[in-house]
């Protein structure tokens, strides 16, 4: 499967508190036409030109439309503990598209606990999941549903960032879902340790995919204007192949 795992997230970083309050008020007053393109375009322009958005990315009309769409879905499935947790973030409702109300919240809380975060910080969380197709890790766009396998373990259906419904997969929550790995900054190369687990970009002629790997050796070098010049000898977990890489290809695994 030829996949390129997106590393750059959307520039938009979420709605402000005032914008969310405005949309919530509109949603409660009238749910008619709130998801129409014309209405969302007008509201997005209003938000983007307001003083409260000074210095922040502009709001696109489809981001407003997505907020109303997911808010409508929330009101139907009645997930009370979720609707009170997001703050200044429009992407959270997408992450909460699991079915079955209270049980879904428990699944989400389990994911949060897995990466060591508080439930109130759900709006800040991003996840990645391991594909059973190629064993690589991809960013999660949303959790669609959940189920319990024949072995009694919880699985979630995920949609990967940049891919359509045809690429959706069921993955094991404990073994194949974790907080999104973070690219190492040049000044943090000292955090890479021999024996440590990292997420490494395996570059091949036909594709570049992120896999788990372990660091075997490190050749520390003096940094220059280009940043870190250290060399990291790693072994990929999925095929035991080895190579020497620069820091730019390594990400810190959150757990």
C-alpha positions in Angstrom: 0.0 0.0 0.0 1.5 3.3 -1.1 0.8 5.6 1.8 2.6 8.8 2.8 1.9 9.5 6.4 1.1 13.2 6.8 3.2 14.9 9.4 2.0 18.5 8.9 -1.2 19.3 10.7 -3.8 21.9 9.5 -2.8 25.4 10.2 -6.1 26.1 11.9 -5.7 25.5 15.7 -9.3 25.7 16.9 -12.1 28.1 17.6 -11.8 30.7 20.4 -14.0 30.5 23.4 -16.1 33.4 22.1 -16.5 31.7 18.7 -17.7 28.5 20.3 -20.2 30.3 22.5 -21.5 32.1 19.4 -21.9 28.9 17.4 -23.5 27.1 20.4 -26.0 29.9 20.8 -26.9 29.7 17.1 -27.2 26.0 17.4 -29.6 26.2 20.3 -31.7 29.0 18.8 -32.2 27.4 15.4 -30.8 24.4 13.8 -32.1 25.3 10.3 -29.6 26.2 7.6 -26.7 26.2 10.1 -24.8 23.8 7.9 -25.4 25.5 4.5 -22.3 26.7 2.7 -23.6 30.3 2.4 -24.3 30.6 6.2 -21.0 29.0 7.1 -19.1 31.3 4.7 -20.7 34.4 6.3 -20.0 33.2 9.8 -16.4 32.3 9.0 -15.7 35.8 7.5 -17.2 37.3 10.6 -14.9 35.3 12.9 -11.8 35.9 10.8 -12.3 39.7 10.8 -13.0 40.0 14.5 -10.5 41.5 17.0 -10.5 38.2 19.0 -8.8 36.4 16.0 -6.0 38.9 15.7 -2.7 37.0 15.2 -4.6 33.7 14.7 -5.2 31.7 11.5 -8.3 32.6 9.5 -11.4 30.5 9.9 -12.5 28.6 6.8 -16.2 28.0 6.1 -15.8 24.2 6.0 -14.4 24.3 9.5 -17.5 26.1 10.7 -19.7 23.6 8.8 -17.8 20.6 10.4 -18.4 22.1 13.9 -22.2 22.3 13.3 -22.2 18.8 11.7 -20.4 17.2 14.6 -22.4 19.2 17.1 -25.6 17.8 15.5 -24.2 14.3 15.8 -23.4 14.8 19.4 -26.9 15.9 20.2 -28.2 12.8 18.6 -26.0 10.2 20.4 -26.1 12.2 23.7 -22.6 12.0 25.0 -22.7 14.6 27.8 -19.2 14.2 29.2 -17.7 14.9 25.8 -19.6 18.1 25.0 -18.3 19.8 28.1 -14.7 18.9 27.7 -13.6 20.6 24.4 -12.3 24.1 24.6 -11.0 26.3 21.8 -10.8 23.3 19.5 -13.0 22.3 16.6 -11.4 19.0 15.8 -12.3 17.3 19.1 -15.9 16.3 18.0 -14.4 14.4 15.1 -12.3 12.4 17.5 -15.5 11.5 19.4 -17.6 9.9 16.7 -17.7 6.6 18.6 -21.2 5.1 19.1 -23.0 4.0 22.2 -22.8 7.0 24.5 -21.3 6.4 27.9 -19.3 3.3 26.8 -17.7 5.4 24.1 -16.6 8.0 26.7 -14.9 5.1 28.6 -13.0 4.1 25.5 -11.8 7.7 25.0 -10.8 8.0 28.7 -8.9 4.8 28.3 -7.0 6.3 25.3 -6.3 9.4 27.3 -5.0 7.3 30.2 -2.8 5.4 27.8 -0.9 8.5 26.9 -0.8 9.8 30.4 -3.1 12.9 29.9 -6.1 14.2 31.8 -9.5 13.8 30.4 -10.0 17.6 30.4 -7.1 17.8 27.9 -8.9 15.8 25.3 -9.0 18.8 23.0 -5.2 18.8 22.9 -4.8 15.2 22.1 -3.9 13.6 18.7 -3.4 9.9 18.1 -1.7 7.6 15.7 -2.6 4.0 14.9 -0.7 1.0 13.6 -2.0 -0.4 10.3 -2.4 -4.2 10.2 -1.8 -3.9 6.4 1.8 -2.8 6.5 2.7 -2.5 10.2 3.3 1.3 9.8 2.0 4.1 12.0 -0.4 6.7 10.6 -2.1 9.8 12.1 -5.7 9.2 13.2 -8.3 11.5 11.8 -11.2 10.1 13.8 -12.5 7.1 15.8 -15.6 5.9 14.0 -16.8 3.0 16.2 -15.7 0.4 18.7 -16.2 -3.3 19.5 -15.0 -6.1 21.7 -13.1 -8.9 20.0 -13.6 -12.6 20.6 -10.6 -12.5 22.9 -12.3 -9.8 25.0 -10.0 -6.9 23.9 -11.4 -3.5 22.8 -10.9 -2.5 19.2 -11.7 0.8 17.5 -12.4 1.6 13.8 -10.1 4.4 12.8 -9.9 6.7 9.8 -6.4 7.8 8.9 -5.5 11.4 8.0 -5.4 11.9 4.3 -7.3 8.6 3.5 -10.9 7.8 2.7 -13.4 5.3 4.1 -12.0 2.5 2.0 -8.8 2.6 4.1 -10.6 2.5 7.5 -9.3 -0.2 9.8 -10.2 -2.0 13.1 -7.2 -1.9 15.4 -6.5 -3.1 19.0 -6.7 -0.1 21.4 -3.9 -1.4 23.7 -1.5 -2.6 21.0 -2.1 -0.3 18.0 -3.3 3.1 19.3 -1.1 5.7 21.1 -0.5 9.4 21.3 0.9 11.0 18.2 4.7 10.8 18.1 6.5 14.1 18.1 9.4 14.9 15.7 12.6 15.6 17.6 13.9 19.1 17.7 17.6 19.7 16.9 18.2 20.9 20.5 16.6 17.7 21.9 18.8 15.1 20.2 20.3 14.3 23.6 16.9 12.7 24.4 17.6 10.0 21.9 19.2 7.1 23.8 20.8 3.8 22.8 18.2 1.1 23.2 15.3 3.5 23.1 12.2 3.1 21.0 11.7 5.8 18.2 9.4 6.2 15.3 11.5 6.4 12.2 10.7 7.4 8.6 11.8 4.6 6.4 12.6 6.1 3.0 12.4 3.8 0.0 12.4 4.5 -3.7 8.6 4.0 -4.0 7.4 5.2 -0.6 8.3 6.8 2.7 6.5 5.3 5.8 6.9 5.6 9.6 7.8 2.4 11.5 8.9 1.7 15.1 12.6 1.2 15.5 15.2 0.8 18.2 18.4 2.8 18.5 21.5 0.6 18.4 24.3 3.2 18.3 24.7 7.0 18.3 27.6 9.0 16.8 27.4 12.4 18.5 28.6 15.3 16.4 29.0 19.0 17.0 25.9 20.9 15.8 26.2 23.6 13.2 24.0 26.2 11.5 22.1 23.4 9.9 21.2 21.9 13.3 21.9 18.4 14.7 24.6 16.5 12.7 24.5 13.4 14.9 24.1 10.0 13.3 21.8 7.3 14.7 22.1 3.7 13.8 18.7 2.1 14.1 17.0 -1.3 13.6 13.4 -1.4 12.4 11.1 -3.6 14.4 8.9 -4.8 11.5 11.6 -6.2 9.3 14.9 -6.1 11.4 16.6 -4.0 8.7 19.2 -1.5 9.9 20.4 1.8 8.7 22.0 5.1 9.8 19.7 8.1 9.8 19.7 11.8 10.8 17.5 13.3 13.5 15.1 14.7 11.0 13.7 11.2 10.4 13.1 10.4 14.1 10.1 11.0 16.3 9.6 10.6 20.0 7.1 7.9 20.9 4.6 9.0 23.5 3.4 5.6 24.6 
